[in-house]
Structures are given as C-alpha cells and as structure tokens.
Amino acid sequence: MSIEVRNVTKTFGPFAALRDVSLEVQTGELVALLGPSGSGKTTLLRIIAGLEVPNRGSVFFHGEDATDRRVQERRVGFVFQHYALFRHMTVFENVAFGLRVMRRSVRPAGAEIRQRVHRLLELVQLEWLAERYPTQLSGGQRQRVALARALAVEPKVLLLDEPFGALDAQVRQELRRWLRRLHNEIHVTGVLVTHDQEEALEVADRVVVMNAGRIEQMGTPEDVFHHPANEFVLNFLGHVNVFHGRAEGSKAIFGTLAVDFPDAPPTGSLELRGFVRPHDLELDRTPSADALLEGTIVRIHAAAPQVKIEVLSTAGESIHVESSQERYRAQGWSVGQRVYVRPREIRVFGNGQPARPATPRRTDVVGMSSET
C-alpha cells in the first residue's frame, strides 16, 4: 500500500503545524519522519492515520483519495510511545483485542484468532509470555506486544509514533535492529516518527527531515547524512564543528586555510560558515598549509570504539575530534599537547545556501571541490 501526501497544511489556531507538505511512501517502504519537537512530524503521522484532518491538501492510499475516510476505514496499525496496553488483559488478549472487536461480518472465527495471535507472538518472539500481564513485562517486551497488536488486524500501513522513546539506550538499540529485521520479513508499508537521528538513519529506507512544519530534505540515510541540503540538516544529523570565515573572490578563507568557493557573490564580502564533522578532522604536531587552527588538547575520552578528543583553540573555541583507536595509539596524543587541526573535508555555507564540499590538499592552500 503506497501513501501520498499532497500539499497538506494544518494549523492549530495561529500555529501552523504543517505548511504545504508533500510526501510519497512506496509500497513496502519504511520511511522515518525525523525532526525536533514542533517540527510537524507527529501531526503529519496523525493526518496519515486519519486522527487529524488537514486544513488543505489530500492523502492518498494506493492512488485512492483517503482524506475523508475514517480511521477504521484506512486499515492502519498505530504503535504509540507509551504502549497503551490494557493492564487487565494478558499479552494474548491484548494482541487479540483488535480482532475480537471487529464487526461480526468480518470478524475471524475464534480458532483463527487464536492461530493468528500465536503466529504474531512467535514473530515478535514473545509466545512464551502469552499468559502474562503487561505489568510483568519489561519495557522492550511491552513495545513488542504493542507492535503485535497493531499487526493483528493485518493493516495496510503501519504507523509508529516515537515507539522506543520511553526505553533506555541499550533496549532502544536492540529494538531498532529487531524492527529492521521484522520489516524485512513482513514488508508492510511503514512510517516511523522519531527525533533520534541514529534511529532514523539505522532503521529507515528513506529519511524525511522536518523543521517548522516543512520538509527540509528527503533521501536515503546515506544521502541526507553525507549530502545535507542545508545548514539545518547538517547540524541536526550528528555532531559538527562550526568555523567562521569569509569569502575573498572565489575562495573561502578560514584562518590560514583557503578552499574553492565558486558560489561567492561577484562583489562585496560574505560571511561564511564551514562545517566539519569530528571524524573528518585530523591532528598534526607540525603546522601545514591546510591546517585550520592551532590549539591544545584539553580532554581525551578513549573508552569507546572511537576516541573523542577535545581541542581548545588559541582563540578559545572548543573543537571536537574523533580518531580511531589505532591512530590514537600510533600518534600518542595526551592532554596538554600542542596540535594543529586539519580538515579532510569542509562543507561551506553562505547566506543559508550550500556551497560545494571542499577537500583541502596538502600540496597547496586551495582545496579541490566536488558537486554535492
């Protein structure tokens, strides 16, 4: 079942939750709506479900206009952050609930309900807990029960609203991997709302980054992470260092480093911002033409797969660098050491518009460029 949202606007009084939003989800695809609080992602999910009505625009399911259809007619399964399980019912009865309350004309027979529930509990690896109550389960187990209950009515579309938000970090990681495996098995069209960048990038086939009621960028996890459309997307998807510079002709100048900047205006000066992710920074003991700045190592956190190094520049700015364990041990970095920070790639923005990502060369001051 494909989903298409066309030019949807939704307001709550003077507040515009969605502003002319359009989106397509292909059959069997799992799409993540990612953004900060107030970006409109949950409102969009509720409009797809039929729980909210847009002021303008339409929603289509498999090419048919579903804008005016009731929730019950849309065949959607909804999974909430806080499970919404019935405390007085066993796991089995919670999963069976949606089947038992169906209209008599379409309700499965008792034997079929039992067979379907057992099959779903086996799918979510909880068959051994069928007779327990929600209060006897862990948070991760409750969320899997909620997912099984949503799937019991055989929905055409599965909608998940921050399903792992109430769980601790380790359980969230385990359930993310489990959800991805489950989706690969059942191939139901899914839309996941989350504010967790790592969750969206790990689980989804495509990521939709939202901000202030608009879509900033849509694409595969690799596309939005490595080729951000603007500063908001780049800042929102993971940690990033920001350097301030200026345009001189067709060059972007950051400290002693110059890179190609063909998008600079023909006249006048332009303030620029250069963005570099921590893993794209290198540390050297000696200065070079492609060094950004000089600084001192003030903190090292090595108790992780990637070593995190904090450098305080001579201007008082805090720079965050990530290094592999192998390189860290080979270089022998220590707190108090004087270093020169060199970017492997710097992405330059001016006036809110992206320039080409530049890769500084060691042979001269000017960087090479490639299209985003």
HUCOR-V714865 format. One record per residue. RES is the residue in three letters. SS is DSSP state (~ for helix, > for strand, _ for the rest). PHI is phi in whole degrees, 0 to 359 (999 if undefined). Layout:
BEGIN
res: (RES/RES)
ss: (SS/SS)
phi: (PHI/PHI)
END
This chain:
BEGIN
res: (MET/SER/ILE/GLU/VAL/ARG/ASN/VAL/THR/LYS/THR/PHE/GLY/PRO/PHE/ALA/ALA/LEU/ARG/ASP/VAL/SER/LEU/GLU/VAL/GLN/THR/GLY/GLU/LEU/VAL/ALA/LEU/LEU/GLY/PRO/SER/GLY/SER/GLY/LYS/THR/THR/LEU/LEU/ARG/ILE/ILE/ALA/GLY/LEU/GLU/VAL/PRO/ASN/ARG/GLY/SER/VAL/PHE/PHE/HIS/GLY/GLU/ASP/ALA/THR/ASP/ARG/ARG/VAL/GLN/GLU/ARG/ARG/VAL/GLY/PHE/VAL/PHE/GLN/HIS/TYR/ALA/LEU/PHE/ARG/HIS/MET/THR/VAL/PHE/GLU/ASN/VAL/ALA/PHE/GLY/LEU/ARG/VAL/MET/ARG/ARG/SER/VAL/ARG/PRO/ALA/GLY/ALA/GLU/ILE/ARG/GLN/ARG/VAL/HIS/ARG/LEU/LEU/GLU/LEU/VAL/GLN/LEU/GLU/TRP/LEU/ALA/GLU/ARG/TYR/PRO/THR/GLN/LEU/SER/GLY/GLY/GLN/ARG/GLN/ARG/VAL/ALA/LEU/ALA/ARG/ALA/LEU/ALA/VAL/GLU/PRO/LYS/VAL/LEU/LEU/LEU/ASP/GLU/PRO/PHE/GLY/ALA/LEU/ASP/ALA/GLN/VAL/ARG/GLN/GLU/LEU/ARG/ARG/TRP/LEU/ARG/ARG/LEU/HIS/ASN/GLU/ILE/HIS/VAL/THR/GLY/VAL/LEU/VAL/THR/HIS/ASP/GLN/GLU/GLU/ALA/LEU/GLU/VAL/ALA/ASP/ARG/VAL/VAL/VAL/MET/ASN/ALA/GLY/ARG/ILE/GLU/GLN/MET/GLY/THR/PRO/GLU/ASP/VAL/PHE/HIS/HIS/PRO/ALA/ASN/GLU/PHE/VAL/LEU/ASN/PHE/LEU/GLY/HIS/VAL/ASN/VAL/PHE/HIS/GLY/ARG/ALA/GLU/GLY/SER/LYS/ALA/ILE/PHE/GLY/THR/LEU/ALA/VAL/ASP/PHE/PRO/ASP/ALA/PRO/PRO/THR/GLY/SER/LEU/GLU/LEU/ARG/GLY/PHE/VAL/ARG/PRO/HIS/ASP/LEU/GLU/LEU/ASP/ARG/THR/PRO/SER/ALA/ASP/ALA/LEU/LEU/GLU/GLY/THR/ILE/VAL/ARG/ILE/HIS/ALA/ALA/ALA/PRO/GLN/VAL/LYS/ILE/GLU/VAL/LEU/SER/THR/ALA/GLY/GLU/SER/ILE/HIS/VAL/GLU/SER/SER/GLN/GLU/ARG/TYR/ARG/ALA/GLN/GLY/TRP/SER/VAL/GLY/GLN/ARG/VAL/TYR/VAL/ARG/PRO/ARG/GLU/ILE/ARG/VAL/PHE/GLY/ASN/GLY/GLN/PRO/ALA/ARG/PRO/ALA/THR/PRO/ARG/ARG/THR/ASP/VAL/VAL/GLY/MET/SER/SER/GLU/THR)
ss: (_/_/>/>/>/>/>/>/>/>/>/>/_/_/>/>/>/>/>/>/>/>/>/>/>/_/_/_/_/>/>/>/>/>/_/_/_/_/_/_/~/~/~/~/~/~/~/~/~/_/_/_/_/_/_/>/>/>/>/>/>/_/_/>/>/_/_/_/_/_/~/~/~/_/_/>/>/>/>/_/_/_/_/_/_/_/_/_/_/>/~/~/~/~/~/~/~/~/~/~/_/_/_/_/_/_/_/_/_/~/~/~/~/~/~/~/~/~/~/~/~/~/~/_/_/_/~/~/~/_/_/_/>/~/~/~/_/_/~/~/~/~/~/~/~/~/~/~/~/~/~/~/_/_/_/_/>/>/>/>/>/_/_/_/_/_/_/_/~/~/~/~/~/~/~/~/~/~/~/~/~/~/~/~/~/~/_/_/>/>/>/>/>/>/_/_/~/~/~/~/~/~/~/_/_/>/>/>/>/>/>/_/_/>/>/>/>/>/>/_/~/~/~/~/~/~/_/_/_/_/~/~/~/~/~/~/_/_/_/_/>/>/>/>/>/>/>/>/_/_/>/>/>/>/_/_/>/>/>/>/_/_/_/_/_/_/_/_/_/_/>/>/>/>/>/>/_/~/~/~/>/>/>/>/_/_/_/_/_/_/>/>/>/>/>/>/>/>/>/>/>/_/_/_/_/>/>/>/>/>/>/>/>/_/_/_/_/>/>/>/>/>/>/>/~/~/~/~/~/~/~/_/_/_/_/_/_/>/>/>/>/>/>/_/_/>/>/>/>/>/_/_/>/>/>/>/>/>/>/_/_/_/_/_/_/_/_/>/>/>/_/_)
phi: (999/274/234/227/252/243/50/274/237/221/238/238/64/280/272/266/283/226/234/52/269/232/202/236/238/283/303/81/269/248/247/257/266/241/173/287/300/85/280/105/294/290/299/296/298/292/291/298/287/95/277/228/249/288/289/217/101/221/236/242/250/51/85/256/293/246/303/262/284/288/305/297/271/269/57/249/255/237/242/263/295/256/66/57/276/277/295/273/251/291/303/301/290/298/290/282/304/299/285/288/263/292/304/304/293/242/289/294/292/304/296/291/299/299/295/293/295/298/295/291/296/293/297/267/62/228/300/287/251/302/263/274/256/307/293/264/249/283/300/295/292/297/293/290/296/299/292/297/297/295/279/299/275/54/291/282/225/249/245/235/255/47/295/248/295/268/257/285/301/293/295/301/298/296/289/299/296/296/297/296/295/297/298/296/278/262/56/278/296/226/231/246/262/204/252/268/299/297/299/298/292/277/266/276/284/223/241/246/269/243/202/51/81/232/270/276/197/233/170/293/307/295/297/290/282/271/228/297/283/202/296/300/298/299/292/285/267/96/287/207/266/245/242/259/213/213/262/228/65/259/244/255/249/234/61/266/260/236/228/298/218/292/273/294/293/295/226/82/263/225/282/238/233/253/248/224/287/306/284/262/251/243/247/234/273/238/290/212/295/258/281/277/198/249/196/233/290/247/202/228/242/254/272/196/304/254/280/258/239/255/244/260/288/296/272/90/271/267/245/251/236/242/226/291/299/296/293/300/292/293/279/68/292/214/297/94/284/275/221/241/265/233/274/281/211/229/258/254/232/216/56/79/253/281/263/286/292/248/248/297/257/282/281/206/278/276/264/276/232/218/292/290)
END
